């Protein structure tokens, strides 16, 4: 049944079904994401986009179907195991560690790559201290990359929403992911902030990291995605390049409504 | 970064160091070092619980059981098997760890206050064991004849000597915990406290982290129990009942659960409250504790440690 995994496909989703009691949030979803591309998932509210993210990142276990990532079956695995395999994410409702500074938030993202032995930490061994210096430098470089270096020592909860979203992306990159799942990175942002976010997402792709993107801002979607998948009521109704999606009458009707023109 | 200020530590250390010397010269507080031994023993427990409650966000209502496991391990193994007391402390800690993992693993995997429920029941069960297994524990009458502690022929046979022994152990636990909080492990715990969803997305194994902290706090409680047994030379089950578990929570709430300092301040204050100032209330003592807990939760949610900051804020306005 399972087809030979294609080499360049980093993420492969087959026959995915997610039901919450009687409600089927996702129906028979097939999805393949090629390495090094930006894939947008769009669709009206309630289409199942965030549910899909939660399945990929292990927050939920699918009712049926499998998710393969980089040669591993990840469906049903715990979030921290999936993170260790190379998937990182942001959240629709920003989930920063508000009890920490900006740089500390990013440093948490290095958790998978450092020693966190309880006793070594408690004894304050020199190895742990030099490791701290190293991850601090690494986190600083990442903050520089996302453009928040000057806010490194501010508390995370003191940042405006635009920067909070950017920080969340920076933290997601700290795990050295192969795939980042961005859940509405531009939601609630003004035009300048949105542009910054879009530029950052492109820069992430240029680093060779694959991006899975849920977003409502059509301008962002059309500008940066390589492929777009359209969900409606839990079903995939279309897939293709921005040009193909732009002209797809099914999408225009189901997602954008009859009266709204596509950007 | 999370920096711990050095000045309070220095003041604390000097106070602990000089306190017996001062108390000896003031008849009114001559017996205070004895109280401070108990305060230190409580401290050992609340330091671990503060890490569990304030940093990992979990509540245990059964820590008296671990306290009892340490005390009875020391009591039984020294009096009935003639083992070396220091070895007994290790055995007690190992037993407490094993029990903590067995009790903690299923309840810590769930969200919410399942640990509080599980530990509450567990504390009651363990206390029944202490009461009923009279052949080993002496039952409700307790067991005596537990030897004191000595090391290389040096015996901790006076209150002052024992005072220093206990507070050295507290200092070790304190510094270990402070270092832990400042380390990647501590950062992971604070991350879990702020957002479990984000912490696990960063690769932190939430259940495992919580179990490790729970086990660590159980070890500290067990060591405290052993120290108690060797100090009193006598133990009985009522010391390790559920009421005491709740008193431990009161100590942390009183001092402030978001810093390790809160545990220290709360424990010392509580020792004085319960042995010096509140026992005149007799059987109504528990009502006073309830009132104290209520007042602190309402008016001082950060505990006494948060008081100076609050006053400073008021003055500035």
Interface residues (C-beta under 8 A of the other chain):
Chain A: X57 X58 X59 X78 X79 X80 X83 X84 X88 X89 X91 X95 X96 X97 X98 X99 X100 X101 X104 X107 X108 X109 X110 X111 X112 X114 X115 X116 X117 X118 X121 X122 X123 X124 X128 X131 X132 X135 X153 X171 X172 X174 X175
Chain B: X1 X2 X176 X177 X179 X180 X182 X183 X184 X185 X186 X187 X188 X190 X191 X193 X194 X195 X197 X198 X199 X200 X201 X202 X203 X204 X205 X206 X212 X216
